Amino acid sequence: MLRQMSLALDIKGANQVNPVFARHETFHPRFGWLKKGFDAASRDASIFLQEDAPVRLGVGKNMVNSIRYWCNTFKILKEDSPTDFGQNLLGEEGWDPFLEDPASLWLLHWNLLKPSCNAAAWYYTFNVFHSVEFSLDELFNALCNYRDSIAPRIVDASVKKDVTLILRMYVEQGTLAMAGKSEDSIDCPFALMGLLHTAGDARHYTFRVGVKRNLPAQIVVAAALEYASSVGKQQRTISISRLLYDIGSPGMAFKLSESAVCDAIEQVAKQTQEIALSDSAGLIQFSFTSEPEILARDILDNYYRGRRSRAKNE
């Protein structure tokens, strides 16, 4: 019964995710890759299809394909052309062109998962998979069940590649004792987020649930506003429980507790009167007074502007 309920939820969210598996050429996004790909595509959107792309990008042919995949999957590019989000984050006058602030990793992680997600295994692992502690095999088997519900023709080997890469991407390699480690398993920047870590032995892992020391309140609130916009275009309130437990919510993507979400909203509410937290008859709600996607961008603008100002004064 539980498995049937889980698959029903998966299918319900099918319009949020494309049935894409193992398009990454087994490479996780490395330091500098997203900026490299974004800048190259900004100069020439056809760069990834050119015969001399490996020379121009300074990487191997398979890495060219991987950079292309990740740039589009993180939505800094769309069909190989720069997006507004890409320009805002990585443009010459962008928020954080060289991804020096760990907050930007959380923002990219959120963009990877939000609709329409082109990394089905990532979508399932963070949004649908409910185990806090799990083994590699448990995640693989759960993902195979999910694969059967959305893309049954995808072979097990592709699912296994995704499972392996998710763990390489989010778990610090110094603590990841997996067989067959090589130069390709160098640390991924997303391991700095501390979302996943080993638990007891080399084949068991656990999500860190609760407050994240390097996840700013503004990123949480911006994600909450974007999510609220996606599920209720005309509404100006959303319950904290939905922000925590809905498939596709920031609570699921960031593995947050109720107190972490509420604290983030209260912190940002001190800086703007356009958002608030209220408690009515035991139901805690997040409310906002203007268009949520515009408000989210303004909050991010203010966060990164403040970051640049602090950096100049140091």
N, C-alpha and C positions, 0 to 999 in steps of 0.2 A: 504493500500500500504506500509506504513512504517513497519508494522508488517511482511509483506511478505519479504521486503528487509532484515529485521533483521534476520528472520529465514534462509534466503538464506546465509547470512554471517555465521550464526551458523553452517549450514550444510557444508559450505566451509571449516570451521575449524574443522570438525568432526575428521579428522585424527590426530589432535593435542590433542584430549582429549578422554579418555575412558569413557563410559557411567556408571560411578560409583557414586552411591548416598548412603549416610547414612551408611558408613562402620566404622564409628568412635566410635560406641557404645555410642553416645551422649557426649563423653568426648573431650574437646579441648586439645591440647598438653600443658601439664603443665611444670613448671620449673623442669628441671632435667630429664624429660622423654626421650628426644631424646638421651642424653648422656648415660642414663641407658640402653636403648634399643640397642644402637650402641655397647657399650662395651660388653653387654651380647651376642649379635650376633657375635661379633668378636671372642669370646671364643668358641661359639657353635651356628652355624647357625640354628640348630633345636630347640633352646631354647623355642621359642613361641609355639611349638607343644608338649612340654613335660608336663606331668601331674603335675610335681612339679614347673612349671614356676611361678605360683603366689608366692610361697615361695621364689624361687631364685631371683625374681624381687622385692619382697616385696610389691606387689599390689594385688588387687582382680582379678578374672578371666577375667571379662569384660575389666578391665584396661589393662591386658596383650594383649588382642586383639586390643585395641585402640593404645597402644604403637607400636605394630607391624604395624598396618595400617599407623600411622603417620611416622614412620621411613622409610617405603617404599614409602610413598607419597611424602615426602620431598627429596627422592632419596639419603638419606645417606645409605640406604640399597636397594638392588635389589634382589627380591626373597629371602629375609632374609639374604643375604650376603653383607658385606661391599662394598660400591662403592668407586671409586677413590675420588669422591667429599666428601664422608663421611670420608675417611682417611685424606684428606686434611684439613677438618674443625675440626673433632672431634678426630682424632687419637692422640696418646701420644705426638707426636711432631707437632700436627695440628695447624692450624691458631688460633683457639679459642675453645679449647676443652670443656670449661665450659660455653660457650656462654655468656661471660662477656661483650662483645662489642655489643651495639645495632645494629651495622652494620651487624652482623651475622644474626639477625632476618630478615633484608631486603634480605640478600642473600638466606636464607631459603625460604622466601616468593617467591622469584623469581624462585627457584628450584621447589617449589610446582606447580607453574603455567606453567612452560615451558614444552614442549612436552617430553614424552607423559604424560599428566596430569591425575592423578587418583582421582581427586576431581572435578567432573563435575560442581557442584554448585559454587565452588570457581572460576573455569575457566570462567564461564559465568558472575559471579558478577563483576569480575575485568577486564575482557577482552571484553565483549560484551554488557553488561548492560550500557546504556548511560546516565542514570539519575544521576545527581550529588546529588540531594536531593530526598529522596524517603521515603515511609512508609514501614513498615514490610510487609503489604499486597501487596503493589505494587511489591516489590521484589519477594515475593512468587508467585504471578500471572505470572510475567515475567518468572520465573524459571519453572513454570508448562508448559508454552508454549514451552520453550526450551526443557524440558524433553520430550514433545510430539514429538519433531523433531528428537531426538536421542535415546530415550529409553521409548517408550509409555507404557510399562508394569510396570514401576516404579510407585508406589502408591503415592498419594498426601502426605501421612503422612511422607514418607521418604524425600520428598522435604522440608516439613515444618521443619523437624529435622535439615536439612542442613542450612536453613535460620536462624533458631534460633542459631545454633552453630557459623555461620559466625559472627553474631552480638556479641555473647559472646566472640568470639576469638579476635575481632579487636576493640571493644568499651570498654573503661575503665568501670569496673563494678561499680565504685563509682557513675557514671553518668547514668548507664543503669537501668532505672526503669521498669523492665519487670516483669510480673506476674510470680509467682512460683519460685522465686529465692531460691537457696538452697546452701549447701556447695559445690555442683558441679559447682557453678558459680563463684568460686574464680577467681581472675585476671589471665588472660593468658598472657604470656610474649609478645605476638604479639600485645597486646593493647598498649605497649610502643612505637610502631611505629607512632601512631597518625594518621593513615590512615582514620579512621572513627570516627565520634562522633555524639552525639545526637543533634537534631535540633528542639528546641522549646518544644517538649513533648516526652513522653516515646516511642512513636511509629513512630517517624520520625527521619531520619538519613541523614548525608551528608558526602560525601568524601572531604577530604582536598586536594585540587588541587594546585600544585605549589611546591616551595622549601620545603624540609623536613629537619629540623635542625639536625636530627640524621641519615641522609642518606648520607654517604660519596660519594664524586664524583667518587671515584674508583669503588664503587659498581655499580653506574649508567653506567659508561663506560664499565665495564666488562660485564654487562647485554646487553648493546648495541652491543658489539662485538659478544657475543654469538647469539644474535638475528640476526645480519647481516650474521653470518655464516650459520644459519639455513634456511635463505630465499634466499641466493645467494652464493653458495659455492665458485665460482670462482671470485666473484666480490670483489673489494677493496674499494667500496664506497657505501653509502646508504644515502638517503635523511633524513633530520631531521623530515620531516613530517611523514615518515614511522615509524621512531623511536617513534613518539608521538602517532599516531592514528591507526596503524595497529593492528589487533587482534593478541595478543601474544607479543606485543612490550613492552619495559620497560616503555614507557610513559603511557600505559594503566595499567600495573601492579602496578606501583608506583604512578600513578595519578600525573604526572609531567606537567609543563608548558613548552613552547618552551624555555624560558629564563633559566629554571632550567636545561634542557638537555644541552643547549649550554654552560652554565657556567660550568657545570661538565666536559664537554669535554675540554674546554679551560684550566681549572685548571689542569687536568691530562696531557694535552699536554705540560705543562711547565716542566713536569718531564720525558717525553719521546718524542723522535722525531718520533716515529712510528705511531702517530695519529695526526690528524689535522682537523680543521674546516674551510670550504671554502664557499664562496658566489659567485656563478656564475649565472649571469642574474637573480638575485633574488631568486635562488634556493640554500638554505643552505644545504651543504652536510658534512657528517662525512666520513673521509677517513682514511685508515690504510695501512701500508706497508708490514705487515707480516701476517701469518696465524692467523685469529682472535681468535680462541679458545685457542691457545697457548699464544697469547698476553694477553688475558683476565686472564688466570691463572697467568701470570707473574705480571700483575698489582695487582692482589689480593695478591700474595706473597709479593710484595713490601709494600703494605698497611699494612698487618698484621705484617711484620717484623719491619716496622717503629713503629707500635703500641707497640710491645714488647719492643723496644728500649726506647721509651718514658716512658713506665711503669717502667723500671729499673732505669731511671734517676730521677723519681719523689720521 
